């Protein structure tokens, strides 16, 4: 690595051991919020950002959206927001330094892989007629039939 390069992300590879080492136990105890996630209705919205999406209204997208909710994010910020409209889900992010693009990519991957697993047809597409909303930056949409 050169002096002018920045290490943006480190990702574990492999399988977790059944036995935790002392340092792993210590880190988990020190960061008690690492397992907490924002409520469903705080991340997902129905037709506008003033109407939280309920789990029952999510329909076939309940599991894919739940996988987005459970996706890891830097400092557990979960800065993504999803707006469900007719025939599309629009993904937004609340920008914060450095990790927002990485976190968004992880969330989108969780969504798409779950849709594939459940055989939900659709595709990602950037729509030119959508724009940022308040502090939320439009990223991409999932278009479905």
C-alpha positions in Angstrom: 0.0 0.0 0.0 1.4 3.4 -1.0 1.4 6.4 1.3 -1.3 8.2 -0.7 -3.7 5.2 -0.6 -6.4 4.8 2.0 -7.7 1.5 3.3 -11.5 1.9 3.0 -12.7 -1.5 4.2 -11.6 -4.8 5.7 -13.8 -7.8 5.4 -13.5 -11.1 7.2 -13.5 -14.3 5.1 -14.1 -17.8 6.3 -16.2 -19.4 9.1 -16.5 -18.2 12.6 -15.1 -20.4 15.3 -17.4 -21.8 18.0 -14.9 -20.6 20.6 -14.4 -16.9 21.0 -11.0 -15.5 22.0 -10.6 -13.1 24.8 -10.3 -10.1 22.5 -13.4 -11.0 20.6 -15.4 -11.2 23.8 -14.0 -7.9 25.0 -14.9 -6.1 21.8 -18.5 -7.4 21.7 -18.9 -6.4 25.4 -17.5 -2.9 24.7 -19.8 -2.3 21.7 -23.2 -3.4 23.0 -25.0 -1.5 20.1 -23.4 -3.6 17.4 -26.3 -5.9 17.2 -29.1 -3.3 17.4 -31.0 -2.4 14.2 -33.4 0.4 13.5 -37.1 -0.5 13.3 -38.6 -1.4 10.0 -40.7 1.7 9.7 -37.8 4.0 10.3 -35.9 2.7 7.2 -38.7 1.9 4.8 -41.6 4.1 3.5 -44.8 3.7 1.6 -45.3 6.1 -1.3 -43.8 9.1 0.6 -41.3 9.7 3.3 -44.0 10.7 5.7 -45.6 7.3 5.7 -43.6 4.5 7.3 -44.0 1.1 5.5 -45.5 -1.6 7.7 -44.4 -5.2 7.5 -47.8 -6.2 6.2 -47.8 -3.6 3.5 -44.4 -4.7 2.3 -45.9 -7.7 0.6 -43.4 -9.8 -1.3 -40.7 -7.4 -0.4 -40.9 -8.1 3.4 -38.0 -10.6 3.5 -35.7 -8.6 1.0 -36.3 -5.4 3.0 -35.7 -7.3 6.3 -32.3 -8.4 4.9 -31.5 -4.8 4.1 -32.4 -3.9 7.6 -30.1 -6.6 9.0 -27.2 -5.7 6.6 -24.1 -4.6 8.3 -23.1 -0.9 8.2 -20.2 1.2 9.5 -20.8 2.2 13.1 -24.3 0.6 12.7 -25.6 3.8 11.2 -28.0 2.2 8.6 -28.1 5.3 6.6 -30.2 3.8 3.7 -33.9 4.5 3.2 -36.2 2.8 0.8 -39.4 4.2 -0.7 -42.0 1.7 -2.0 -44.1 2.9 -4.9 -46.1 1.2 -7.6 -43.8 -1.0 -9.6 -40.6 0.3 -7.9 -38.6 0.6 -4.8 -36.3 3.7 -4.6 -33.2 3.5 -2.6 -31.8 6.6 -0.9 -28.9 7.2 1.4 -28.2 9.7 4.1 -24.7 10.7 3.3 -22.0 10.5 5.9 -18.2 10.5 5.5 -16.3 7.6 3.9 -18.5 4.5 4.3 -21.8 5.5 2.8 -21.1 4.0 -0.7 -19.8 0.8 0.8 -22.7 0.4 3.2 -25.2 1.1 0.4 -23.6 -1.5 -1.8 -23.8 -4.1 1.0 -27.5 -3.3 1.5 -28.3 -3.4 -2.2 -26.5 -6.8 -2.5 -28.6 -8.2 0.5 -31.8 -7.0 -1.3 -30.9 -8.4 -4.7 -29.7 -11.7 -3.5 -32.8 -12.2 -1.4 -35.0 -11.3 -4.3 -33.2 -13.9 -6.5 -33.6 -16.5 -3.8 -37.3 -15.8 -3.6 -37.6 -15.7 -7.4 -38.8 -12.0 -7.3 -38.2 -10.6 -10.8 -36.8 -7.1 -11.1 -33.8 -5.1 -12.0 -31.8 -2.1 -10.7 -32.1 1.1 -12.7 -31.1 4.7 -12.1 -34.1 6.8 -12.9 -33.4 10.3 -14.1 -36.7 11.8 -13.0 -36.0 11.1 -9.3 -34.0 13.6 -7.2 -32.6 13.9 -3.7 -35.2 14.5 -0.9 -34.2 16.6 2.1 -31.0 15.0 3.4 -31.5 11.8 1.5 -29.6 11.3 -1.7 -31.2 9.2 -4.5 -29.1 6.2 -5.5 -31.0 3.6 -7.6 -34.4 2.0 -8.0 -35.5 -1.7 -8.2 -38.1 -2.0 -11.0 -40.5 -4.9 -10.9 -43.7 -6.1 -12.6 
